[in-house]
Amino acid sequence: MRRILLTYILLSVLGLLTVQAQRNLNTLDNRDRYGNQVDPSTQPDSLDTNTDVQSIPPKLYMWRISETLGNRTIVPADTANLNFQNTNLVDGMTGQYNFLGNLGSPRLSRIFFDREDNEPTIFMAPFSSFYFRPDQMFFTNSNVPYTNLTYYKAGNKINGEERFKSYFSVNANKRLAFGFNIDYLYGRGYYANQSTSYFNAGIFGSYIGERYQLQAVYNNFFMKMNENGGITNDGYITRPDTLAEGKKEYESTTIPVNLEQTSNRNKDFYVYLTQRYRLGFTRRVLKEEAAQNNIQQSFASPNAATQIRKPSAIADSLSTIGLSADSLSTDSLMQANNLRLDSLNNSSSLPEDTNFIEEFVPVTSFIHTIKVERSRHHFRSIEAANENANYNKFGVSRDSTTAFSVKNVFGIALLEGFNKYAKAGLTAYISHKYSRYDLMNKDSITVDRFTEQEIFVGGELAKRQGKTLHYSVDGEIGIMDKALGQFRVNGNMDLNFRLWKDTVNLIVRGFVKNTLPSFYMRHYHSNLFIWDNGNMEKEFRTRVEGELNIGRWGTNLRAGVENIKNYTYFNQSAMPTQHSGNIQVLSATLKQNFRAGIFHLDNEVVWQKSSNETVLPLPQISLYSNLYILTTMAKKVLTVQLGADVRYFTKYHAPAYTPAIQQFHLQPDNDQVEIGGYPIVNIYANIHLKRTRLFAMYSHANQGMGTRNAFLVPHYPINPSLLRLGVSWNFYD
């Protein structure tokens, strides 16, 4: 009955939206080459197609920055409607993460090449679905105020989940912009004692002038999470008939769990600022040439070597500002995007018939970046008495630790393209980081304080201009204290060439790193865990990877190999240790999309192999497949996506999870279970109407079928079947 009622409600919503869309709107057929609906915010509203309504057409562009030097890279605006239903899933857009089941819970990528470093601390790293670093922040420049409101909801008020996100940006003038973001998440939990409550509020600002440029971010994260330690017996999920005492099924909230009155709290705030002053000269050039030069001077080229995006995402970004993607070739999509958008910063106000203008040509940049961050972790638990506890053997743990750091980077850059002989840009910099860590002493009263200082010198050689070849090589080496002997070298290159009627993108990337494990892998003091591994060796890692993109065929092929010496991990006892030998990881990923009229089938297959499955277990095969209908209705102002997707990976001994340190680790020898071999099916309807996106999804629709092995982490079942809803509005006023 419940499913019938939900289906009726969904169909009613679709019907109402269709009726609304059939009103006599401005129906310019402005669609991109992939059939996606153009955001009508770029067009004036009109109830009469013969009436010419005058308004300011919204224009905006977004960018991200590199954390070390503050280089800007343009990114598509957040208006993509395709697969909007997946944007709030903790297991990721294609289901590549293991997590504990509840919204916002810790997660770990099954795809080894996608795993990130433990930054800022090992306690914040598992929360990448909520916490974001400065280089993941979106900055916006627009000619009108821009606001995005997004709301997600699943389940009911007893055990459901909700999330509200708000983003606002406004320009004071063509150069100065500022805004704020708010993110609130509340997951009550479908299993006992696993609720989450997270809140983030931040402000940001930017000033992009000809000579002086500044970007600043402040974010404050507060995260509360109850811990249940997993269910007491997996049979409640896999074989409920053997445990039901006359019943056939248990309600998820009544299944016994291992922990009560146990929780973790993480608080983190950071202030980040990057600024640069550019020296150069002025010259008289044609307006068209000046506009193109302005693009190249303002942004790091978003070439595939540094950031890979699907062509549909690029086309959608163009649609946001009213450009016709159909008129652009693949290799000029992003270039045209920059050309139109960066005109917001054009300080010239000459008449339209003027062919020449005075252009500022930057030659040298002086760069300064500073980041101040404080991260605090609390663990609270009331359990049975424990003789193995470090300071309180009566079953009460009140653990805490604080990390504080200040990092400054000073650099000087000789910019690419200021004359015909400057074929590449060259940057040199020096960085200093001061870190302070407070750990509990065994007496639980005093504090053990550790301080570390790191000084690195580094540089970058990069060619980001042009259409055919781009490359960058950057590296740094430590020269003082804990940085001594550490080094990192990264290289990227992409080659773009024509193949029949399409542009093929070939990418090669790699790195060599010799780095010390993070502080909390070397030192941590608490009631249940304590370690001081001052003699840990540096991890030596090398990776080589290649990637091939053919947009017309919908093909992306990626393959690589990595070798790791002194791999650092959490062992069966949830203690950090190192594997002194070498471990190799081979990986290959194929993304292939098919289309026949309105029918689409998007696929992703990942194969990976670890040379030491005992130390580094990985599933050999991970699959994602999405079958859907994509069509337009109501005079093409309403885009509808209806379909179902499936996520699957082969069985393997997935990492377990320990609440006392909030970390994933190897499964204990006396509790070995295999996870995987179980498909997860979601059915959804995704709608885009003007500035509004909304979806309805029935997730885990196959609950109770097949093997019932519905786990992503040992003893932590995923949520049962439930209806998820989401809506997102863009406002340009």
N, C-alpha and C positions, 0 to 999 in steps of 0.2 A: 504494500500500500504506500509506503514511504517513497519508494522509487517511482511509482506511478505519479504521485503528487509532485515530486521534484521535476519529473519530465514535463508535466503540465505547466508548471511555473516557467520552465525554460522556454517552452514553445510560446507561451503567452508573451514573454519578454521579447522574443524574436518577432512576434506579430506586431507588437506595439512599435518596435523600432522600424519595422518595414513601413507601417502606416505613416510614421513621422517622416521617414526619408522620402516618401512619395509626394510630399509637399513641393510646391513649385520653387525649387532652389536654383541658384546659378549652377548649371550643369556642364561647365567646361570639361571636356574629356581630357583631363590632365593626369595621365597615368604614366608610370615609368615602364621601362622595357620588360620588366618581369611581371607586369600586371598588378602591382601593388597600388592601393588607393593613395593618391596624393593628399597631403594634409590641406584641407580647404582654408586653413588660416591664412594662406597666402592669397586668398581671393575674397573680395567683399561679399557679404551676405546680401541677398536680394530676394524679395518675394515675387518680383516680376523680372523675368529674364530680359525684358526690353529696357529696363531702367538701369542707368549707369550710376552706380553708387560710388562716390569718391571716398577713398580712405587711404591711410598709409599702409602699404603692404609690409607685413612683418618680415624682417630679415634677421637671421641670427646664425651664429656659428659657435661651436664648442671646441675646447681643446683640453688636453692634458699636458702635464709637465714631467720631465725627468727629475727625480728627486735630487740627484747629485748636482747637476749644473743648471737645472731649470729650463732646459730646452723645450719648446712648445711643439706639440704634434696635434693637428686638427683631427677631430673624431666626429662621426655622424651624430646629429641631434637625436635625442631619445624620443623618436616618433614611430619607430618600426612597429607595425601591427602583427607581423607574421610571428607565430609561436609566442605571443604575449602570455599565454597561459603558463608557460614554464619559468617565467622570470622570478617567481618567489619560491621555487622548489629548492630545498636545502641540498638535494642530491644533484643540482646543477641542471643546465639547459638540456643536456643529453644524458643525465643520470650517471655521471662519472665519479661521484663522491659516495663514500660510505659515511653514514651518520646514524645517530641514536634513535631516530624516528620522529622526534618532536621538532617543531619549528624553532630554528635558531640553535639547535644543539651542535656540539662539536662535530667536525667532519674531516675526512682525509681522502684525498684523491686516489682512486685506484690506478690512474694513469701516471706512472712514475715521472715521465717527462714534464708533467703539469704541476708537480709538487713545488711549493715555494719554500724559501728559507724561513727559519724561525724568527721572524721579525714582527713586532719589536721584541717580544719574549716568547718562550715556548707556550705560555699560558694564553696568549692572544692569538697565536697562529692557527689553532683549530676553528676559530670563529670568522673565517674569511667570508661567510655568507652575510655578515653584518659589519664587521670592522673593515675599514679601508684605509690605506696609506695615502700620503699626500700625492703620490704619482697616480693614484686612481681617482682623484678628485676632478670633477668637471667644472671648468670655467666657461663663462658665457659672455659674449658680446652681442648686443641686439639693439635695434633702433626703437623697440617698444618693450615695456616690462614683460618678462616671461615667467610664467608660473606653471609648475606641474604638481598635481595632486594625485596620489595613487593610494588605493585602499584594497587590501586583500582580506578575505574572510573564509573560514572553513569551519564546519561543525556548529555546535551550539554554545550556549553560555556556560555550560558545565565543563566540557572537555575540548572545546574548539580552539581556534587560533585566529588572531587578527594582526594586521600590520598596516600602519599608516605612514606614508612618506610624503614629504613636502619639499619642493625645491623652488626658490625664487631668485631671480636676478634682474637687475635694472641698471641702465647706463645713466650716469650723470651727464656725460658728454660722449663724444666718439672714442675717447681714450680711457675714461675712468668708468669702471663697473664694480658693483658689489652685490652681495646677496647672502642668503642663508639656506641651510638645509636642516630638516628634522626627520628623524626616523624612530618610530616607536613600534615595538614588537612584543606581543604577548601570546605565548603558547601555553594553554592550560594543561595540555597533555592527555593523551588517550590511555595512558598507563599511569599507575599511581606514582606520586612523588617525583614528577619529572617536569614541572612547569618551568617556563622561562619568561623573563621580563627584562627587555633591553630598551635603552633609550640613548639616542645620540642627537646632539644639537651642535651645529657649527655655523661659522660665518666665513666668508671669503671675499676677496677683493682683488682687483687687477688694475694696473695703469700701464697702457701700452702706447708709449710715445715714440717719436723718431729716435731720440737719443737715450732717454731713460725709460726703463721698463721694470715693473714690480708686480709680483703676485704673492698673496699671503693667504694662509688658511689657519683657522682654529677649529678643532673638533674635540668634543668631550663625550666619552663613551661610559655608560654605566650599565653593567650586565649582571643580572641575578639569575641563578639556575639551581633548581633543586635536583638532587641526584638520587636515583633509586637503585643503582648497582645492577640493573637488569632484572629479568624475571627469574624466579627460583628454579623453574623447570621448563625447558623448551617444548616439552610435550603439550603444554597448554595451547601452543600454536600448531605444532606439527601433528600431534595425535590427541586432540582434546577428548575423544571418546574413551580413552584409557584412564583419564583423570577426572572425569566429570561427575562421578558418583551418581550415576543415573541420568545426568544431563548430557547433552551432546555438544554444547558449546558453552564457553565462558565469555562473559562480557569483559572487554579489555581492562576496564577499571577495577575489576574484582580479581584479576590474576595476581597472585602473591609476588612481591618484589623483595630484593635483598636488603635495601637500606631505607630507613626513615630518619627524619630530622637531620638530614645531611644536605649541605648546599655549598656552592661556590659563588664567589663574587669577584668580578674583575672591573677595575676602574682604570681608564686610560684617557689622558688628554695630551694633545700636542699642539704646538704653535710652529708653523713653518712659514718661512719667508725667503723668497729668492728675488734678487734685484741685479740689474746690470746697466752699465753706462756705456754707450757706443760712441766711438770717435769715427769720423769719416769726412767726406767732402760732398759737395753738391755738383750736379751736372745737368745740362739741359738735354732732355730726351723726349721722344714721342710719348703721348699719354698711354698708349697700349703697352709699350715697353716698360714704362714706369710701374703700371699696375702689376705686370708679371714679376718684375724685380721685387716689388713690395711683398708679394707672396713668398718668394724664395728667401727673403731676408727675415721675415717674421716667423716662419715655421720650419721646424725640422720636417723634411718630407715624410709623409706617412707611407713610405714604401713598404713592400711586403716583408722586407728583412727585419723591420722593427715592429710592425703591427699588421697582422693579417685580418682582413675583414671580408665577408662575403660581398660579392658585387651587388646583391640586393640591398644590403645595408647602405652601401655608398649611394645607390640610386634613391633610396628612401630619404637619405640626407639631402640630396638634390631636390627632391620633391618638396621638402620642408620649406625651401626658399623660393619655390616657384620656377626652378630650372627644368627644362625638358630633357630627361635622361635619354629619350629616344634619339635626340639629335647629336649625342656625344658618343664617341668611340670609347671602348673600355679603358684604354690607356690614358684617356684625357678626362675621365669622369672626375677624379679628385682634383685635377688641375683646374677644371672649370668651376668646381665647387669653391676652391680657394679664391679664384678670381672674382667671383660674384660677392662672396662674403667679406673678403678682406677690404672691399671698397668702403666698408663702414669706417675704416681708419684713415681713409684718404683725406688729408688735411687741405687739399687744393680746392679752391672754390672759383676756378676760372670758368669762363663761358664755354659752352659745349663746342663751339667752333674753333677753339684753341687747340692746335695740334701738338704743341710743345709745352712742357712744364719743367720746373726745377725739381730735381729728384735728389733726395739725400741718400748717399751710398755709404753704408757703414763698413769700416775696415777692421776695426779692433773693438772688442768688447771686454770690459772689466766686470767680473762676475763675483757676487757674494751670495751665499746661501747659508741659512741658519735654521736649525731644527732643535726645539726643546721638547722633551717628552718625559712624562712620568706615568708609570704603569704599576698598579698595585693589585695583588692577588690575595684573596682570603679563602680559606677552607674551614668549614664548621661541620662537626659531626658528633653525635652522641650515640655510642654503640656499647656493646658489651666490653667488660674489662679486657685489656690486652697486655699481657706480660712483655710483649716485644716492642711496646711503644717506647719512644725515645725519652719523653719527659713526663707524660701523664699516662699512667697505666690504668686509670679508672674509666677508660672508654670515652673520654672527651677530648676532641681535637679542636684547637683554635689556632690554625696555622696562618701565617701571613708573610709576605715579602714585598718589597718595593724596589723598583728599578727607576733610576733617574739618569737622563743623559742630555748632553748639550753637544751638538756637532756644528762646526763651521767649515765652510768650503770657500776658498778664494781661488779664482781662476782668471786667466786671460786667454782670449780667443782671437785668432786671425781668421776672419770670416771668408767663406767661400764665395767666389763670383764677383768680387769687387773690381776685378779686371779680367781680361781674357786668359791671363796666365795663372790665375788663382783657381785651379781646377778642383781643389779640395780645401776644406777648412781644417785648421789645426788649433787645438786647445790644450793648455797645460794648467794643472791645478794642484793645490795642496789642501788636505783636509785634516782637521783635528777633532777628535771625539773624546769627551770626558764622560765616564760612566760611573755611577755609584749604585751599589746594591746593598740592601739591608736584609739580613737573614736572621731567623730566630736562633738564639743560643739554646743549648740543651737545658738550661735552667728555666727556659720559657719567659724570662724576665728581661734579661739584657739582650742587646742586639749585636750581631756580628756584622761589621761593615767592610765591604770590599770596594776598592776603587781601581779603575783601569783607565789608561790613556792610550789612544791610538793615533798615530800620525801616518798618513799615506800621501805619497806623491803620485800623480797620474796624468794621463793625457789622452787625447782622442784625435784621430785622423779620420775625416769623414767627407764623402761626396754624396750630397743629397739632392743636387739639382740635376735637371735633365730627365729624359724619358727612358733611356735604354739601360743604363748601368748606374747602380747606387751601391755604396759600400761604407762601412764604418768599422774602425778598429779602436777599441778603448781598453785601457788597462791601468792598474795602480799597484804599487808595491809599498809595503809597510817599512818604516824606518825607525820606529821607536816603540819601546815597551811591548805590549801584547801584539802589536802589529808587526813587530820585527819578524821577518821571514815569511810573512803572508803576502800573497799576490793574487791578482785576478786579471785575466785577459779575455776579452770577448770580441768576436768578429762576426760581421754580417755582410752578406752581399746578395743583391738580387739583379737578375738580368731579365729584361722584358723584350720580347720579339714577336713579330707577327707570324701567325700560322693560319693560312687561309683567311677567313674573315674574323679571326679572333686574335687577341693578344695573349700569349703564353707567358706566365710568370715563373721563373726558376730561381729558387732561393737556396743559399748555403749559409749555415750559421754554425757556430761552435764556441766553446770556451775552454779555458784551462784555469783551474783554481787550486790554490794551496792555502787553506784557511783553517783557523782554529775553531773547534766546536763552540757554539754559543755559551755564554756564561752559565746559564742554568743547566746545561748538560755537564758542566764541570763542577758546579757547586749548588747545593740546595739543602736546607735544614727544615725539618718539620717533625711532627709527632710520630708519623708512621713511616716516613722516608727521610733518609739523610745520606748525602754523599759529598765527597770532596775529591774530585778527580783532577788534581793539579798536574798530573803527568800525562794527560791525554795528548796524543800526537795530532798533527794537522791532517785534515782530510785533503787528499789529492784527487781531483776529479777532472776528467777530460771528456768532452762530448763533441761529436760531429753529427750534423743533421742536415738533410736535404729535403726540399719541398717543391712540388710542382702543382701549379694552378692553371686550369683551363676553364675559364668562365663560361664559354659557350656550351661546353659539355657538362657543366656542373660537377667538375672533377677536382678533387684536392687529394694529393698523395704526399705523404710525409713519412720519412724513415730516418732512423738514426741509431747510434750506438754510444754508450757511455761506460767509462771505466772508473771505478772508485776504489781507492786504497785508503784504509783506515776508516771504513764506513762506520758512522756513529748512529746508534739506535737504542731503543729501550728493549731490554731482553725479557725473558719469560717472567722475571720477578719485578718487572716495571722499573728496572734500574738502568741508567745509561751505561753503555759499554761500547767498545770498538772491535771491529773485525780487522785484524792486522793484515790479512791478505787482500787480494784483488777480487772485486765483483764486477761482472759485466752485465749490462742490461741492453738488450736489443728491442727495438720498437718499430712498428710500422702502422700507419693509420691511413685508411682510405675513406674519403667522403665522396659519395656519388649520389646525385639527385637526378630523378627521372620525372618527365612531365609528358602527359598526353591530354591535351585540351585543359579541362579544369581539374584533372586528376594529377596528383603529385605523390611521389614517393621519395622521401629523403632518407638516406642511409649513412651510417658511420660504423666502421668496423676497425677495432684496435687490436692488434696482436703485439704481445710483449713477452719477453723471456728473460728471467733472472738466472744467472749462473749459480746462485746459491739460494734456493728456495727456503732454506731453514732460517737464514738471516734476513733475507729480503723477499718475502712471499708476494707474488703478483698473480692476478688471474691472467691466463694466457689469451683469452678472447673476451672482449667487451663489445656489445652490440647496442646500437640505437637505430630504430626504424620508425618513421613517421609517415603514415598514409592519410591523406586528407584531400578534400575538395576545396578549391579556392576559386571563388566566383564573386561577381558583383551583382547588385540588385538595385532597384529603385533608381533607374537612370544613372547607374554607376556611381552613386554617392555612398553606397553602402557596400563594404567588403565583408564577405563571410568566409570563414575557414572552419570546416567541419571535418573531424577526423579522430584518429586514435593513434597513440604511439606505444612502443614497447621498449623496455630496457632489460638487458640480460647480460650476465657474465658467467663464465665457467667457474666451477667449484674450486675453492682454494682455502687455505687456512688464513683467513683474514685477520688483521690485527685486532686484539681485544682492547678494552678501554678500562682505565682505572680512575675513578672519581677523585681520589686523594691528590692526584697530580694533574688531572684533566688531560691525560695523554694516551695515545694509542701505542700499544706495545705487542710483542710476540705473545701468542697464547701460552698459558702455563702448560707444563708437560703433563700434568694430571687432568687437564680439561681441554682437550683438543677436539674442535668441531670444524666442519667444513661449511662455508657460506657460499651461496651461489647456486647456479643451475635452476633458478626460479625466475620466470619472467614477471615483470611488473607492467600492467596495462593501464593506460589512462585514456578516457574518452572525453572529448572536449568540443566546445563551440566557441569560436573566437570571432569577434565582431569589431569593425572599425567604421565609425560614422563621424565625419567631420573631424573635430578635435578630440573625440572620445574613443577610447578603446575599452572593451570589456570582454570578459570570458566567463564561461561556466565549465567546470571540469569535474568529472567523476573519477577520482584517482583510486588506484589499486582496485580496479573493477573486477579483477579475477581472484579476489580474496576467497580462500577456502578451496581453490581448485588445485589440481596437480599435487605436487609434493608438499605444499603448504610451508615450504622452507622460507618464510617471509622475513629474513634477517639480512641486514647489511653489516651489522657488528654482532659478534657472538653474544647471545642472550639478550639482545635489544631488538625486539620485533618492530617492524615498520608499522605505521598507523594503519588501521583497518580502512575499508572503503568509506569514502566520505565525499561530499560535494564541496568543491572549492569555487569561490567567486572572486572576481577582481574587476576593478574599473580604474581608468586613468584618464585625467583631463589635462589638456594643455590650454593655457590662457595666454593671449597676446594683447593684453591691454592693462 
